[in-house]
């Protein structure tokens, strides 16, 4: 790295606010530099043999101890041991992650931030392809064209990563990495209570120059049990009836790789999903002449059809550098039709709403290696197309808004090995968003290897989140599950949200019990946060928040048959509470069980103060394995929900026991019995209070040949 690059980077950080950033960064740098010069190590090759390599943090393969961000890796063994059916549930194994459900088919996944229904601040990728879609810029977890069995592993960047992935990664990044090609065939079937009924078939082949894998699957369940009486002794507010939240999905996905020679490889993926979600609510005390209606969102089906295509060419140049060219297209079509009950009047004429959204993305990347550093740089453009339709006979409204937007990004990441002990990761992303605004998101991290098995990290970064189409064009009437944007913007002056994050981390490896410890201290500041101003009836900037706390992960293997993963997170949050109260958020502090005397800060209680997970797995014999897990979350009050949706402290225990069979000719099978929330007395409510998570039990049988 030359001096001019460092000078540009320092100016960019300073431009994004930074007396404090500058002071913290360079103080850490000087301290680490002083220690680094003390002595040199004779060998570098023995440093990183135990820790896994990660790809997502800087877009380059790095040992976990050299990544610029704290990261969690969920591997295939952890996925199997957890016993989860839903992909979103896997993030309960990430410290600081909040996982809940708006409906049985609509998960909420959030990290270090105000919990709301749409969780717009975390980027989600599948094999590097963004699954964020307009107009909400959020993830439809139920409509992903993969199942949990298609996943090889998941890399989670815990903290802002806009320097690598741009807008919508102000809280972090989830990169779901699917399995490569397989030899042979596999079939599985899952059956249990709550309407659980899944089936899948996978087949593939590995050849000299061409490999492929294809999966076909069906998943179904009846969603949550319905809570019929107000929880937590709350009175004066009606409980929404959530008796219709089933989900049925049919999907397929294909992945093929062609590698004609050592210098070239081509990867092709495509997939489809057809999903029917039960959505809407019926009121506990409905009108007698229309018992199935409530407000503007009665029970009905939301039908989704989605698909994707992704291609990549990877070329190894003669100088040893690597060139990547990628293209992806994602499409989602959603529709719903339902009667409404508005203003005390029932309208049988159905409201019809539809959204057709698509994204095309082109990206080019070049990765180079030098004697003491590595550099990758690239650029991408993504184009979004939104076509909406909303026909509301009761209100004599009909409109068909259409939008086309473009975002441009250019980025560079540099890994500079200053000495054998000290590594500097630096980089940034320049963006021009669909609103025409330009910005730079920088990141700098220092990794200091005190010993080959003990590494400290200090980092600072700036990230932005671009307003979504729905936020700038919020519809005046919002019935149903879809948000069809207004054709006319009502908040055209929205500014991007800005996150400044500071962290100190430690990763240690210990021979005792083959253990790894990951610790992180963080302090994040969110400015120009976008929220719904209830008094103005539109979205506005003005939400500011601070988050600080620590996270810890212990992975240990006492012997070759036992694996244990323990996660814990503690966080304190504060915000401009009085300003939000003036914007209409008064009911929270008046009646919520989380109300704290003498404070108006509604954010403090909207994030779990403490959370933990514990996953233990053991191979009892060559043919039997046992795993059990425990999940804890302290009480909280969702920020955008009424006080009846207060979530008490949660305790949950899951158990899985599996039997394995091996036959002649390479055929194998296994049968697993899973119980979720084993102790019925620990039944808990989710993001919506009527979502009652009772005990669930199911059997999964798999045959491989």
N, C-alpha and C positions, 0 to 999 in steps of 0.2 A: 504494500500500500504506500503511495507516495504522499508527500506533504500536502500537495494541492487538494487531493481527495479529502484528507483529514480536515483541511481548512474549510472546504465547502460544507462538509458534514457538520462541523461545529457551528458555522453560521446558520445552517438550516435549523439546528436544534434551538439555537438562541432565538431565532425568528418565531418559533412556536412557543415561546414564553420561557424565559429560562434562566433567570438568575439562579433559581434554586436547582434546576436541572443541571446547569453548567457546574455549579459548585459540587453537587453530589457526585456527578460523573467523574470529574477530574480529581477530586479527593480520593475516590476509590481507586482510580487509575494509578495515582502516585504511590498509594500504599502498596498496591499489588506489585508495581514496578520495583519498588525497593526490595521486596522479598524475593522477587524473581531473579534479581541479579546476585543473590547471595551465593548460589552455586548452580551448577548444571547437572542434569541427569545423564548418565552414561548411555541409557537406552530409552527410546520412546516407544518401542514396539510393544512393550509389556503393559502399557497403561490401560488399554481399553478392551481387554479380551473378554471381560465378564459382562459389562453393560451392553444392552442392545443398541444397535444403530437406529437412528430415526431419520426420516426423510423430510418431514413437514416443516420443521422450524425455520430453516433457512433455504429450503428448496435444494439442499445438498445433503448427501448421506453423512451423518455425524454420529459419533458415540453420544449417548445420552448426557454424559458429563461435559460435552463440549457444545451442546445446543445453547442458543442465546436466550431461550425461554424455559421455564419449568414445563415439564411434559409428563403425561401419563400414557403408558402403553397398555392397552387391553389386548392380550393375545388370545389365540384360539383355545388354549387350555383354560383360561379364566372364563371365556364365554361359555364353554361347556359346563364348567363347574358351577356357574351362577344359576343355571336352570332357567334363564329368562327366555320368553318367547318373543318379546317386543324389543326392537333395536334400541329404542329410547331408554329402556330400563337399564341398559348396560352402563349408562353414565352415572348411576348410583355408585359405581365403583371409582369415581373420580372425586378427589377431595374438593369441596367447595361447590359442587354441582347440585343444582336444584332440579328434581324431576317430579312432575306431577301430571295430572290429566284434567283438561277442560271437559272432555267427554271420553268415553271408552276408546274412541278412535282418534282422539286429538291430544297427543302428548304435548307437554310444555317442558323444554329443556333450556335452562338458563345457568349462567355462571357469574357470580359476583355482580349482581345488579338487581334493579327493581324488577320483581317478578310480575309479568303480565301475560296475557293470553298468547301473545304472538312472539315474544322472545326474539327481538330483531337485532340483537347486538352480537350474535355469535355466528361466524361463518361455518357452514357445513359443506364438506366435499365428499364425493365418492370417487376414488381413484383420481383425485385432483380436479374433478369436475364439480363446479358449484351447483348445489341443488336449491339454492335460494331462487325464488321466483317472484316477479312482480305480480300484482301491484302492491302487495304488503311487504315484500322483501323479507319473507319468512320461509320456514320449511314445513311442508306438508308431510309429516313423518309417516302417516298412514298410506301415502301414495308413492313411497319409494319403490322402485322396481326390483328390489332385492329382499331376501329374507335373512334372518340372523344366521342361517347355516351357510350363506354365501360369503361370509366375512372371514378373512384371514386374520386381520388384526385392526385395531383402531388406534390412531395417534391423536392425542388431545393436547393442544397448546393451551396452557393455563395462563392467560394474560393476553393483552393486545398484541396483534401480529399484523397490523396494517402495513408494515414495512415489506412484508412478503405477500400479503393477500388483499390489501386495500380495504375499501369501505366494507362495513358489516362485520368486521373482525375486531371490534373494540373490546369485547370480552374475551375472545379467544377463537380457536379454530378446531373443528372436529374433522379429521380426515379418515374416512372409512375405506380401508383397503381390502378389496375383494380377492378371492382365491384365484390363483393362476390356473392353467390347464390341469386336468386330472386324467389319470388313466383308469378306465373302467366305468362302472355305473353305481349309483346310490339311490335308494328310495327310503323315505321316512314318512311316518304317520303319527300324528299327535291327537289324542282324544282325552277330554276331561269335562269337569263340570263347567258351569257358566257358558255353555255352548261352545267350548273350545274344540275345534275340529280343523286340523291342518294336514296337508299332504304335499309332498314334493318329490320330484325326480330330478336327478342330476347325472349327466354323462359327459364323457370327454375322452380325449386321446392326446398323447404326447408323441410327436414324430421327430424326425431329424431336422426338418425345417419348418414344420407347422404344428402348433398346439392349439387346442380349443377346449372350451367347457360351455355347457348349456344347462340352465336350470329352468324348470317349470314348477310353479307352486300355486297352492290355494290355501288361504288362511281365513278363519272365521271365529268369532266369539260374540257373546251377548253383552259385552261391556260390563258395567258396574251394577251391583245391587243398588236399589234405590232407597235412600233414607226417607222415611215418611213422616218423621217428627223433627222439630227444630232441635239442633244439637247445642251442647254447651249451655243449656238453660237460657238461650236467647229468646226473647219474645218481641212482638211488635213488628216483625218482618216476615213476609210470606216466603216459604221455602219453595224453590222451583222444583217441579217433579221431573226427574231425569230417567224415566223408565224406557227410553228409546235411544240407546246409544250402541247398537250392535255394529259390526263391521264385517264385510266380506270382500276379499281381494283375490284377484286372479292375476298372475304375473308370469313373465318369462324374461330371462336375460341371457346374453351370449357374450363370450369373450374369446377372441382368437388372436394368436400371435404368429407372425411369419418372420423368420430370421434367415434370410438366404445366405448370409455370410457374416463374418465376425464384425463387420463395420456397420451393418444396418439391421434394424428390427422395425417391424410394423405391428401396431396393436389396433384391433378393431373391437368395439363393444357396442351393443344395442340392446334395448329392452322395452317392454311394454307393461302397463298396469291398468287394470279395470277395477275400480274400488267403489263400493256402495257403503256410505256411512250413515248411520242413524243420527240425526241432529235435531236440535230444537228442544223445547221444554213444554210441559203442560203444567199449569198452575195448580197449587194445592187446593185452592178454593176457586174453581173456574166458574164462568157464567153458566147457569143451569141449562140454557138453550144451546150451548156449544161447549161441551165438557172437554173437548180436545184442543181448545184454543187458550192462549195466554196473552202475551203481549204481541210483539211483531214477529215472534220466532216460535211458531208451533212445531210439533214434532213432524218430521218429514225426512225424505232421503236426499242426501247430497251425493250426486253421481260424478265420479271423476274418471277420466281416461287420459293417460299420460304415456309418453314415450321419450326415448333419448337415443342419440347416436353420437359416438365418440371415436375419433381416430387419432393416432399418434405415430409419427415417424421419428425414430431416434438414430442418429448417425454419429459414429466415432470418427473424428478427423485424424489425419496423419500425425498431427502434433500432439495427439492424446486428449485434446479437448472434445467436448460432446455438444452436439447440436440437437435441439428438440423442436419439432413443429407439431402443434396440437390444434384440433378443431372439435367443437362439440355443439350439438343442438339438443335442446330440451323443450318439450311441448306439454302443456297441461290444459285440458278442457274440462270445465266443471259446470254443472247446471243443477237447479233446484226449482220446484214448484210447490206452492202451499197456499192455503187460505190464511187470512189474518183477522185479528181481533184488535181494532185500533179505536181509541177514543170512546170506548164503551159500545162500539158497534161491530157486529160480525159481518165480514165481507166474504161470501163464498167464492167469488171470482178469484181464481188463483193468481197470486203474484208469481211471475216467472223471472228468474235471474240466471245469467250465464256469463262465464269468463273464459276467454281463450287467451292464454299467455304463452309466450315462447321466448327463448334466449338462444342466440348464436354467439359463440365465442371463438376467436382466433388468438393463438398465443405462440410466440417464438422465444426460445431461450438458448443461451450459449453458456457453457460451464468450462472454465479453464483452471488448470492447476500449475502452480509455479513452485519454486524451491521452498518458500516459506509461507505461501498463502494460496488460497483458492478464491476464485471469483465467478459468480454467475450473474448474468444480467439478461434482461428480456423486456418484452412489451406485449400487451394484449389489448384487444378491443372487444367489448361485448355489446350486442345490440338486443334490446328488449322490445317485444311487440305485445300490446295489450288491446284486445277487443272485448268490450263489455256490452251486455244487453240487460236492461231492467224494465220490465213491463208491470205496472202497478195499477190495475183497473180501479181499486178502491179510491185511489188518490188522483185518478186521471193523469198519471205520469207514465212516460215512456221515453227512454233515451238510450242511445247506443254510442257511448264514448269510445274513442280509439286513440291510442298513444303509440309513438315509436321513439325510443330513447337510445342514446349511445354514450358509453363511458370509455375513456382512454386511460391506459396505465403504462408506466415505464418504471422498471425497478432495477436495483443492483444490490447484491449481497456480497460482502467480502469477509473471508476468514483469514486472519493474519496471525501466524504463529510467531509471536514476538520472541519467545524463548521456549525451551522445552517445558517450562512450567506455566507460561502465560499465553493466553489466546485471546485475541480481540475479534469479536463478531460485530460488524457494522454494516449498515445499509439503509435504504430508504426507498419509498415509492412516491413517484409523482403521479397525480391523478387529475384528470379533467372530467367532472361528472356531467350527468345529463342536464343539470341546471346551469352549466357553463362555468362553474366555479373551479378554480385550480388550487391545489394544495400539495404539500410535501409531508409525508409521514416517516420520520426517521426512527432508527433504533440502534442502540449501542449496548453491548454486553461484554464484560470481562470475565473470563473463566481462569481461575488460578488453581493449579494442581499442587496442593501442599505436599502430598505424597501421591504415588500412583493410584491409591485407593481413596483419596480424600480431595474433593474439589469444591471450591467456593465460587459463587457467581454473583456479580453485581450488574444490574441492567436498568436502563431507562428507555422509554419509548413514548411516542405520540401517535394516536390513532384517531380517525374520524369516521363518523357514520353519516352517509348521505340520506336525506329525507326520502321516503318512498312516495310513489304516486298517490297512494291513498292518504298519506299525511298532508300533502299539499292540496289534494282534491277530495277532501272528505265529503262523502255524500250526506245530504241533509236528512234523508230517511234511510235507515239501515236495518231493514227487516232481514230475516233469514241468516244463513251462515256465511254467505258471500258478501264481500265489500266491493260493490261495483263503483269505481271512482266517478265522481262528478266530472262532467265535461268542462266545467269552469272552475279554476282553482280558487279556493277560499283562504289559502295561506301561502301565497306565492313567495313571500319573503322569508320562508323558513331557512335557517342556517344549519349547516352540518353540526352534529354533536362532536365534541372534542374530549378525548380521554388522554390523560397523562398518567403513566404508570411507572412506579419505581419498585424494584424488588432486589432482595438479597437471598441467595439460595445456597444450599449445601447438598452434595451427593457423596455418600460414603459407602464403601464396600467392606464387609467384614467376613473373615474366614469362618468365624463362629456361626454355625447354622447357615452358612452360605447366604448372608443377609445383605440387603441394600436399604439404606435410609435416604429419603429425599425430604428436605425441609425447605420451606419458602416463607419469607416475610415480605409483605407487600403493602403498598400504599397507592391507591388509585384516586384520581380526581376527575370527575365528569363535569363538563361545562356545556352550556347551551343545550341542555337536555330537552328533548321534544316530549311533550305531554299533552293530554287533552284538557283544554281549558273549558270546564263545564259552564262557566258563566258566559263565555263568548261563543261556545258551540263549535270550536275549531281547534286545530292543533297549534301549539305555540312553543317557541323557545322560552327558557326561563327556569328549567329544572336543573339544579346543580346538586352534586352529591359527592361525598367522600367515603371511601371504603379502605379499611385497613384491617390486617389480621395476619394469621399464619396458617400454614397447611403442613401436614406431615404424612408421609407414606412409609410403611415398613413392609418389605417383601423378604420373606425368609423361607429357607428349605432345610429344616432340621435333619432330614435324611432324604433318600431318593424317593420315598413314598409319600411325603407330606409337603404341601405347599400352603403358605399362609400369606395373605395380603391384608394389611390394616391401613385404613385412611382416616384422617381426622382433619377438620377445618373449623376455625373460629374466626368470626368476622364481626366488626363493628361498623355501622354505617350511619351517616348523618346527611341531612339535606336542608334546603331552604324551606322547612316545613311551613312557617307562617305564610309564605308566598303561595304555596299550594292550597292552604286553607282558604285564602282569599279567592282562589280559582275554583272553589266549590267542593273541596275535599274535607268538609266539616263533619260529616256523619261518622267518619272513622274514629275520631277521638272522643266523640260523644258516647258511643255505646259499645265499642269493640272490647272484648276481654283483654286485648293487648294494650289498652289505653294506660298510659303512665302519667301519673299526676305530675303536673308542672312542666310538661313538655308538649310541644306541638309538632315534633318531628315524626311524620308518618312513615318515613322511609325506614327508620330504625327497626320497626316491628315487621316490615314487609319482607325481610330477609332472615332466614334461619341463622340465629347467632352461633349455634353449634350443630355440626353434622358429622356422622361417622359411618364407616362401613367395615365389615369384618368378613373375609372369605377364607374358609378353611377347606382344603380338599385332601383326601387321603386314599391311596390305593391299598385296600385291605388285603387283597390277594391279586393274583394274575388276572382274575376274572371279575372282581367286584371293586367298585370305588364308591366312596361316600364323600359328600361335600355338604357343608351348611354355611349359611351366611346370616349376618345380622346387620340391620340398617337402622340408624337413629337420625332423627331430625327434630330440633327444638321447635317450640310453638312459633307461629308466624301469622301475619294477616296480609293476604295478597293485596298489592297496592291498588289494583283497579277493580276490586270486588267489594261488595257490601260487607258489613261486619258479621252477617250471618255465615259467611264463608271463612271465618276464622279457622285455622288449622291447629289443633292441639299438638302436643308433643307426640311424635310417632316412634313406635318400636315395631320392628318386623323381623321375623325369623323365617328363612326358607331352608328347605332340606331337599337334597337330591341323592338318590342311590341308584347305581347303574350296574348291570350285569352284562359281561362281554362274552361273545362266543366266537370261536375260530374253527373253520371247516377246511376241508381239503380244497386244493385248487385256488387258494387265496381268498376264498369267500369268508366274510366276517359279518357279525351282527351285534347289536347291543339293544338293550331295553332299559330305559330309565324311568323312574317314578319320582315326580317332583311335587312337593307341597309348598305353596307360597303362603306366607302369613300363617305359620303353623299354629300359633296360639290364637284361637278365636277371640279371646278377650282383648287382643291387641288390634282388632278391627279399627281402621282409621278412615277419616274423610280426606278427600283430595282437594284440588284447587277450587272445585265447586262442592259445597258441603253435602249435596245429595249424592255425590259419588262415594259410596261406601265400599272400601276394599275389605271384603271378608276373605275367609280361607278359600284358596283355589288349589285344585289337585288335578294332575293330568299325567298320562303315560305317553312316552315317546319311544317308538320302535324304529330302528334304522337297520337296513340291510345294504351291504357293500359287496359288489362282485365284479 
